[in-house]
Every structure is written in structure tokens, then in C-alpha cells.
Amino acid sequence: MSMAHDLQSIFAELETFGQAHDAAEPEHAHKFLNLERDTARLLDILLRAVHAQSVLEIGTSNGYSTLWIAEAMRCTGGRVVSIERSPEKHAMARANLTRAGLVELVDLRRGDATEIIAALPGPFDAVFFDADRVSAPRQLEMLMPKLAGRALLLADNTLSHPEEIRAYLDAVNALPDFRHIVVPIGKGLSVAQRG
């Protein structure tokens, strides 16, 4: 099923706005740092292919990637939990999801991701790491008992920030029963699946 035209319009609007905003914003923490469209499309395809029912996104930003995940969940009948530290980005994400008619499929959480993850019950069919790469190995360790059998682990920025994400990639490569590949798309997407 193809995406509705109005959703495509929202994607295009957010892409243009995000690029202009990030180019003019000197503070790294205030940038949106949205996924490239091809990376977002691959994320959408993978989540649909595994028929994910429960997805965790770490790093909502203004909701661009969350929209893609939520649209995939609309098609699979699933839901997404998305975590964002910034109150401003959290509010923007809620507004964008509401405008797209997808907010009911998303449990938006605001605060420290590691603290929130500790309290989440799971199980998760897929986890998308797209926030603090330094905290990702600890978050992965906490999430392991909360992953579904054939869980999919995804992480952005593997090629753009190789040193920052190295510990996460080492942790994923050390997981038993997981197959792992880095796809050279956008800023580099790490894809691992158990089974």
C-alpha cells in the first residue's frame, strides 16, 4: 500500500524545513538531524517486512523518523514507543504526528532514554537507536531481556560517527545468534536481527 499523498507532503515539508533549520542552527543539541529519506524508507521497508508489532525508537527529535515508523505500524497493526529528551522537540513531534493522523499509534515519552528504558516492559520486535550513541551500548544491554525472539536492531550514524558508535557496533557484533550488517545508505544504518 502506498503512503497517502498528504503524508508524502508532510515528509517533504519536514525534509526542507529540517535541512534549512540545521544549516542555520549553530548548537548541535538544537539541530533536528533527521534521517535521509532513503534511510527512512529502508527503515519502513524493514519494519513492514518483519511485521513488527512493537517498536522502540530512541531519539524522536521533531518526529520525522517517528512518522515513518508510525506509518509502518499503521500497516502492520503495531505501535511505537519513542523517547526524546528535549521538551521542544517532543512537542514538535506530537504536533507533526497529530497533523499526519498517526499520533494514536505512538507512545511519546520525554526524558532520559536510559532511565525510561529501565522502566519499559517490552517485548520489542524492533529497536531504532538514533540518539546518544555513547549511551547506546548500555541501553542495548538493558533491552536484551526485553527483545522479542527475532528482534531487529537498527542504528543510524554508523558511517558518519564511526568512533562514537564503535562501542555499540562491537556490542552488537558480540551478540550470540544475531546477524549484522552496516548498510551504506544515508549516514550508515546498522541492521542486526536474531534468528
N, C-alpha and C positions, 0 to 999 in steps of 0.2 A: 504494500500500500504506500503510495507516495504521500509526502507531507502536504498539509493544506497550504494553499497559496499565502494566507495571512501569516502563517508561521515562518514560511520562507522569507517574507517581507521583514519580519521581526529579526530573523537571523542576519539578514543583510544590513539592517539598520544598526544592530548591535556591533557588527563587524566594523562598519565605517566609524561609528561613534567610539568604539574601543581603541581603534588604531589612532584616531585623532587625539583622544584623551591621553593615551600612553605616551605619544610623541611630545605632548606639551607638559606632561607631569614629571617634575624632577625627582620626586620622592618615590623610591621603588615600592614601598608599602602601600602607596595610594594608587599605583597602576592597577589596571584590571588584569593584564597578562592573560587574555583569553586564548583558548586553543585556536589553532589554524583550522579552517573549515574542513580540510581533508582529514585531519586528526579527529575532529568531532564526528565526521561521517564514518570513519573506521570504528570509533567507539560505539556509535549507533548500530553498525552492522554486527559487531561482535556481541553486543548485549542481546540483540534480536536472535542471533544465531544460537546462542546458548539458552535462549528463552528465559533470561534472568527474571526472577520474581522479586528479589530483594537486593538493592544496590546501595552501597555506601560511597558517597563522594566526600573526600577530604579536601576542602578548598572550593567554596561556592563562587567566590568573587561576586560579580554582578549577575550571575546566573546564566551566562551564555552556554557553558558546557552542561549545566543542570537542565536547561531546556532540551538539549539533545537527548540526555539520559531519560528525562521525563517522557519525551515523545516515544522513545523506545519502550518505556514501561507502559505507556498507554496501549501499545500494540501487543505486549506480552501479558498484560494484566497484572503487572508488578508495581512496586513502589520504590522510591529512593529516599534515603536519609542523607542530607547534605549539611556539612558543617562549615561555618565561616566565623572568623574571629571579629572582623570589622563590622560595627553596627551599621555604618553607611552602606557597605556592600551588601550586607544581609537585607537591608530594606530595599535596595535596588533590585536584588534578586527576587524578592517577594513580589514587587511591582511587575517585573518582567514576566514572571511565571503566571501571575494573575491575568495580565493582558493576553497571554498566549492560551489561557484556559487550561493550564496544566498544574496550577498550584495545589489542587486537591491530591495530586499524586506524589507530592514532595513533603517530607517532614524536615523543615528548615530548622537547624539548631545553630545557636550563636554561642561562641565561647572558645575555650582552649580545646583543640581537637583531641589531644591525648587524654584529657580529663573526661571529655564526653564519650570517647571510645570505651573507656573503662566501664562506663555505666550502660552501654548498649548491649542488648541481649543477643542479637543475631538470630538465626544464622543468616549470613550474607552469601549470595550467589556470586557477587562481583564487588570488588573494591577498586575505586579510582583514586589514586594518590596524586593530588595536584596542588599541594600547599607547601608547607615547610619540609623540604627534602631531608633536612638534618634529623627531624623527629620521626621520619617515616620508618626506619628500622625498628624503633621501639613500638610504634603503632602497629606495625606488621606482627611483631611478637605477641602483642596483646590481642590481636584479631585472630590469630591462628586457631584457637579453640572455638571461635565464633564463625568459622567459614563452613559453607556447605560442602558436600562431597567433591564436586567437580568445580570448585571455585575458580573464578577468573580474577587475576590480579593485574591491574593496569597502572602505569605511572608515566606522567609526561616529563619532559625536560631531560631525557637521558642523554641526548647529544648536545644540548645547549648548556647544560650544567653538569658535566661528567664528574668533576671532583665532589660536588655537593651530594650527588646521588649515588656515588660509588658504594657507600656502606649499605644502602638499600639494595642495590643490584647484587652485591655479594651475599646479602641475606637471602634474597630470592633464589639465587643460584645454589645455595646450600640447602634449600628445602627439599626433603625427600618427596618423590612422586610428582614433582612439578616440572613441566616443560617450559622453557623460557626463550624468548627471542626479543631483540630490540628491532623495531620496525623503523627504518629511516624515513619517517614521514613527519612533517612539521618540525618540532623541536626534538623529535625522537620519542617513540612510545614503547615502553617496556610492556610486553604481554606475556603472562605466565598462566598456565592452567594445570590443575591437578587432574590426574587420571590418564 
